Amino acid sequence: MLSAPAKRAISATVPCHRYYSTKAKDVWKESHSASFYAAAKQISSIPKSTGVPEIIVTGRANAGKSTLLNAVLGRTTLLSTSKKAGHTKSLNFYAIGSEPAKLYLVDAPGYGARGRPEWGALFDHYVQNREELKRVYILFNAKHGLNQFDIHMLSHLSQFLMTDRGVQPFTLQSVITKADIIPIDDTRAIIEKMRSEIFAAAPLCLPPIVTSAAMNPPFGLDALRSNIADACGFR
């Protein structure tokens, strides 16, 4: 569990996030009703657009993506988790809120040594062509920091953040996970280092939100929920 000094160290290295707006609260008050919507293992099986805002979440295979997203949704088993990295093998769409859905959360396969070329092609097609996409969330494990795969993905995504006309089709948000498992005395230095590396690889990437789904209560989830709501226009 993060101590008070560790929390202060984190707060000193990341931007403050404002409180929920009324609209943001409305998005998440029925998050427990989130449901699986569709899975796409190939481009042709990506569901048709509905006009509802979408966000997609990616990260290296050990980033704790499914665990964090379950916590964000107030669930434990909606997104399947596994001790074996690389469990997600398709774009999995989840509808947030009771019908009609307020937004769709898309869980992408992890990248890195266990990634497959077809997963990357599927992800790229979605990111480059989905008009409803509002923000890409990229997760980094606090214990492991960034490696060459993370740096490559940040640089790769940066190519899509601005069109030739100077329009930004979506935004990129970094998220640090598993903050509870890094040494308390090193918290500030580790987060600062990760933040600097993220900025160096992708200057347009938004500064990291620091989280821990394992804490009781979880840390950083309200900031992440508010961020998602803002990205989707629920201000």
C-alpha positions as CSV (number, residue, x, y, z in Angstrom):
1,M,0.0,0.0,0.0
2,L,1.3,3.5,-0.8
3,S,2.2,5.5,2.2
4,A,1.4,9.2,2.7
5,P,5.0,10.2,1.7
6,A,4.8,8.1,-1.5
7,K,1.4,9.7,-2.4
8,R,2.9,13.1,-1.9
9,A,5.9,12.1,-4.0
10,I,3.6,11.0,-6.8
11,S,1.5,14.2,-6.5
12,A,4.6,16.3,-6.9
13,T,5.5,14.7,-10.2
14,V,2.2,14.5,-12.0
15,P,-0.3,17.2,-13.0
16,C,-3.4,17.7,-10.8
17,H,-6.7,16.4,-12.2
18,R,-9.8,18.4,-11.5
19,Y,-12.9,17.0,-9.8
20,Y,-15.6,15.3,-11.8
21,S,-18.1,17.4,-13.7
22,T,-21.7,16.5,-13.4
23,K,-21.6,14.9,-16.9
24,A,-18.5,13.0,-16.0
25,K,-20.2,11.6,-13.0
26,D,-23.2,10.5,-15.1
27,V,-20.8,8.5,-17.4
28,W,-19.5,6.4,-14.5
29,K,-22.5,6.1,-12.2
30,E,-23.6,3.1,-14.2
31,S,-20.1,1.7,-15.0
32,H,-21.1,-1.5,-13.2
33,S,-23.5,-2.1,-16.1
34,A,-20.6,-2.2,-18.6
35,S,-20.9,-5.1,-21.0
36,F,-18.9,-6.9,-23.6
37,Y,-20.0,-5.7,-27.1
38,A,-17.8,-7.2,-29.8
39,A,-14.4,-8.8,-30.5
40,A,-12.4,-8.2,-33.7
41,K,-9.6,-10.5,-34.6
42,Q,-9.3,-9.1,-38.1
43,I,-10.1,-5.8,-39.8
44,S,-13.3,-7.0,-41.5
45,S,-14.7,-8.0,-38.1
46,I,-14.4,-4.5,-36.5
47,P,-18.0,-3.5,-35.6
48,K,-19.6,-0.7,-37.5
49,S,-19.4,2.8,-36.1
50,T,-22.3,3.9,-33.9
51,G,-21.4,7.6,-33.5
52,V,-20.7,7.0,-29.8
53,P,-17.2,8.2,-28.5
54,E,-14.5,5.5,-28.2
55,I,-11.2,5.2,-26.4
56,I,-8.6,2.4,-26.9
57,V,-6.2,1.1,-24.4
58,T,-2.8,-0.4,-25.3
59,G,0.3,-1.4,-23.4
60,R,3.1,-3.9,-23.2
61,A,2.0,-7.4,-22.4
62,N,2.9,-7.0,-18.6
63,A,1.3,-3.6,-18.1
64,G,-1.7,-4.9,-16.1
65,K,-4.2,-3.6,-18.6
66,S,-7.1,-5.9,-17.9
67,T,-6.8,-5.6,-14.1
68,L,-6.7,-1.8,-14.3
69,L,-9.7,-1.6,-16.7
70,N,-11.8,-3.9,-14.5
71,A,-11.0,-1.6,-11.6
72,V,-12.0,1.5,-13.6
73,L,-15.3,-0.2,-14.4
74,G,-15.9,-1.3,-10.8
75,R,-15.8,-4.9,-11.9
76,T,-13.6,-7.9,-11.2
77,T,-14.1,-10.3,-14.1
78,L,-15.6,-8.4,-17.1
79,L,-12.2,-8.3,-18.8
80,S,-10.5,-11.6,-18.6
81,T,-7.1,-11.6,-16.8
82,S,-4.3,-14.0,-16.8
83,K,-1.0,-14.5,-15.1
84,K,0.4,-15.3,-18.5
85,A,1.2,-12.1,-20.4
86,G,-0.3,-11.5,-23.8
87,H,-3.8,-12.9,-22.9
88,T,-5.7,-10.4,-25.1
89,K,-5.7,-11.5,-28.8
90,S,-8.3,-9.2,-30.4
91,L,-9.8,-5.7,-30.2
92,N,-12.4,-6.2,-27.5
93,F,-15.1,-3.6,-27.4
94,Y,-17.0,-2.8,-24.1
95,A,-20.1,-0.7,-23.9
96,I,-20.1,1.6,-20.9
97,G,-23.4,2.4,-19.3
98,S,-26.8,0.9,-19.7
99,E,-28.3,1.1,-23.2
100,P,-27.8,3.2,-25.1
101,A,-24.0,3.1,-24.3
102,K,-22.4,6.4,-23.4
103,L,-19.0,5.4,-24.7
104,Y,-17.1,2.3,-25.9
105,L,-13.8,1.2,-24.3
106,V,-11.6,-0.9,-26.6
107,D,-9.0,-3.3,-25.1
108,A,-6.2,-3.9,-27.5
109,P,-3.7,-6.8,-27.6
110,G,-0.5,-6.1,-25.8
111,Y,2.6,-5.3,-27.8
112,G,6.2,-6.3,-27.2
113,A,8.1,-9.5,-27.5
114,R,4.9,-11.5,-27.4
115,G,3.1,-9.3,-29.9
116,R,2.1,-10.6,-33.3
117,P,2.3,-8.6,-36.6
118,E,-1.4,-9.1,-37.3
119,W,-2.3,-7.5,-34.0
120,G,-0.3,-4.5,-34.9
121,A,-1.9,-4.2,-38.3
122,L,-5.4,-4.5,-36.7
123,F,-4.5,-1.8,-34.1
124,D,-3.1,0.6,-36.7
125,H,-6.1,0.2,-38.9
126,Y,-8.5,1.0,-36.1
127,V,-6.4,4.0,-34.9
128,Q,-6.0,5.5,-38.3
129,N,-9.6,5.0,-39.5
130,R,-12.0,5.2,-36.6
131,E,-13.7,8.6,-36.6
132,E,-15.2,8.0,-33.1
133,L,-11.8,7.5,-31.5
134,K,-11.1,10.3,-29.0
135,R,-8.0,9.1,-27.1
136,V,-5.4,6.4,-27.1
137,Y,-4.3,5.3,-23.6
138,I,-0.9,3.7,-23.4
139,L,0.0,1.9,-20.1
140,F,3.5,1.5,-18.6
141,N,4.3,-0.8,-15.6
142,A,6.0,1.2,-12.9
143,K,8.1,-1.7,-11.8
144,H,9.6,-2.3,-15.3
145,G,9.7,1.2,-16.6
146,L,9.9,1.8,-20.4
147,N,11.8,-0.4,-22.8
148,Q,12.5,-0.3,-26.5
149,F,9.1,-1.6,-27.3
150,D,7.4,1.2,-25.4
151,I,9.6,3.9,-26.9
152,H,8.9,2.5,-30.4
153,M,5.1,2.4,-29.7
154,L,5.2,6.0,-28.5
155,S,7.1,7.1,-31.6
156,H,4.8,5.1,-33.8
157,L,1.6,6.6,-32.4
158,S,3.1,10.1,-32.7
159,Q,3.0,9.7,-36.4
160,F,-0.8,9.6,-36.3
161,L,-1.3,12.5,-33.8
162,M,-1.3,15.2,-36.5
163,T,-2.7,15.2,-40.0
164,D,-1.2,16.9,-43.0
165,R,-3.7,19.7,-42.4
166,G,-2.6,20.3,-38.9
167,V,-5.6,18.6,-37.3
168,Q,-5.2,16.3,-34.3
169,P,-7.7,13.4,-34.9
170,F,-7.2,12.0,-31.4
171,T,-5.1,12.5,-28.3
172,L,-2.5,10.2,-26.6
173,Q,-2.6,9.7,-22.8
174,S,0.1,7.9,-20.8
175,V,-0.8,5.9,-17.7
176,I,1.6,4.4,-15.1
177,T,0.3,1.2,-13.5
178,K,1.3,-0.8,-10.4
179,A,2.7,2.2,-8.5
180,D,2.3,0.3,-5.3
181,I,5.1,-2.2,-6.1
182,I,7.9,0.3,-6.6
183,P,10.2,1.1,-3.6
184,I,8.7,4.1,-1.6
185,D,12.0,5.9,-1.4
186,D,12.4,5.7,-5.2
187,T,8.8,6.7,-6.2
188,R,9.5,10.2,-7.2
189,A,12.7,9.4,-9.1
190,I,11.1,6.5,-11.0
191,I,8.0,8.5,-12.0
192,E,10.1,11.5,-13.1
193,K,12.3,9.3,-15.2
194,M,9.4,7.6,-16.9
195,R,7.7,11.0,-17.5
196,S,10.9,12.3,-19.1
197,E,11.2,9.2,-21.3
198,I,7.6,9.5,-22.4
199,F,8.0,13.1,-23.4
200,A,11.2,12.5,-25.2
201,A,9.6,9.7,-27.3
202,A,6.3,11.5,-27.9
203,P,6.2,15.2,-27.0
204,L,2.4,15.4,-27.7
205,C,1.6,12.6,-25.3
206,L,-0.2,13.9,-22.2
207,P,1.7,13.6,-18.9
208,P,1.1,10.2,-17.1
209,I,-1.7,9.4,-14.7
210,V,-0.3,7.3,-11.9
211,T,-2.4,4.3,-10.8
212,S,-2.6,1.2,-8.6
213,A,-5.5,-1.2,-9.0
214,A,-4.2,-3.4,-6.2
215,M,-4.5,-0.8,-3.4
216,N,-7.5,-0.7,-1.1
217,P,-9.0,1.7,-2.1
218,P,-7.4,1.8,-5.6
219,F,-5.2,4.8,-6.4
220,G,-5.6,7.1,-9.4
221,L,-8.9,5.6,-10.7
222,D,-11.0,8.7,-10.2
223,A,-8.4,10.7,-12.1
224,L,-8.4,8.2,-14.9
225,R,-12.2,8.1,-15.1
226,S,-12.4,11.9,-15.2
227,N,-9.8,11.9,-17.9
228,I,-11.7,9.4,-20.1
229,A,-14.9,11.4,-19.6
230,D,-13.2,14.6,-20.7
231,A,-11.6,12.9,-23.7
232,C,-15.1,11.8,-24.8
233,G,-16.6,15.3,-24.4
234,F,-18.5,14.7,-21.1
235,R,-17.3,18.0,-19.4
